């Protein structure tokens, strides 16, 4: 598993930029792209719920905007009692750009850390193989 410390630090920093005036639940995400660059995202809420954006989706968008399309590792952090896990939609978004064995680090601001993989977060992920007859 790749060293997650730089990703946790980047996710921790960007989390403070979250726009979460309704839930007050700030989330930060950091992705290491296949090229080695780190891309970050934070949650952005909207009064017209559920039109907000998750931190993981923001980090993926930043990665793609930079020209990268493969996730080598990802970290997500929030001020929660246990390591925060991506929502179902973000799990699918992550799976679009990562392999099943891609490391995922989930963390809390209190220092609890859980290491897992994309496949463990989303077993049986819907992928392009299902589209082979389309």
QUIURVEN-V857193 format. One record per residue. SS is DSSP state (hx for helix, st for strand, lp for the rest). PSI is psi in degrees with one decimal (NA if undefined). BURIAL is I if it has 24 or more other C-alpha atoms within 12 Angstrom, else O. Layout:
SS,PSI,BURIAL ; SS,PSI,BURIAL
This chain:
lp,137.8,O ; lp,158.2,O ; lp,117.5,O ; lp,-3.6,I ; hx,-43.6,I ; hx,-36.5,I ; hx,-42.3,I ; hx,-42.2,I ; hx,-43.7,I ; hx,-40.9,I ; hx,-37.9,I ; hx,-45.2,I ; hx,-47.3,I ; hx,-26.4,I ; hx,-35.2,I ; lp,-15.8,I ; lp,-1.9,I ; lp,143.1,I ; st,93.1,I ; lp,56.5,I ; lp,-15.8,O ; lp,-48.8,O ; lp,-24.3,O ; lp,19.9,O ; lp,94.2,I ; lp,131.4,I ; st,139.9,I ; st,145.6,I ; st,145.6,I ; st,135.2,I ; st,134.3,I ; st,118.1,I ; st,167.2,I ; lp,-26.8,I ; lp,-4.9,O ; lp,-16.5,O ; lp,149.5,I ; st,132.6,I ; st,136.4,I ; st,160.3,I ; st,153.8,I ; st,159.5,I ; lp,145.1,I ; st,104.9,I ; lp,161.8,I ; lp,141.0,O ; lp,-27.0,O ; lp,64.8,O ; lp,135.3,O ; lp,40.1,O ; lp,11.0,O ; lp,-179.6,O ; st,133.2,I ; lp,156.1,I ; hx,-42.2,I ; hx,-41.7,I ; hx,-38.0,I ; hx,-40.7,I ; hx,-39.1,I ; hx,-43.7,I ; hx,-41.1,I ; hx,-39.7,I ; hx,-48.4,I ; hx,-40.1,I ; hx,-27.8,O ; lp,-8.2,O ; lp,-0.6,O ; lp,150.8,I ; lp,8.8,I ; lp,129.6,I ; st,124.7,I ; st,-30.6,I ; st,155.9,I ; st,146.7,I ; st,143.8,I ; st,135.6,I ; st,145.8,I ; st,163.8,I ; lp,81.9,I ; lp,162.6,O ; lp,-21.8,O ; lp,160.5,O ; lp,131.9,I ; lp,136.9,I ; lp,145.0,I ; lp,148.0,I ; lp,169.4,O ; hx,-43.1,O ; hx,-40.3,O ; hx,-33.1,I ; hx,-42.8,I ; hx,-40.4,I ; hx,-42.9,I ; hx,-44.8,I ; hx,-26.9,I ; hx,-31.1,I ; hx,6.8,I ; lp,160.4,I ; lp,167.3,I ; lp,-30.8,I ; lp,8.5,I ; lp,128.7,I ; st,139.1,I ; st,126.8,I ; st,124.2,I ; st,132.7,I ; st,161.5,I ; st,160.9,I ; lp,-15.2,I ; lp,-0.3,O ; lp,1.7,O ; lp,136.4,O ; st,137.9,I ; st,132.3,O ; st,134.5,I ; st,-166.8,I ; st,167.1,I ; hx,-43.2,I ; hx,-35.4,O ; hx,-33.0,O ; hx,-32.3,I ; lp,73.8,I ; lp,142.9,O ; lp,31.2,O ; lp,139.9,I ; lp,121.3,O ; lp,-176.6,O ; hx,-19.4,O ; hx,-30.7,O ; hx,-18.6,O ; hx,8.5,O ; lp,-23.6,O ; lp,-2.4,O ; lp,NA,O
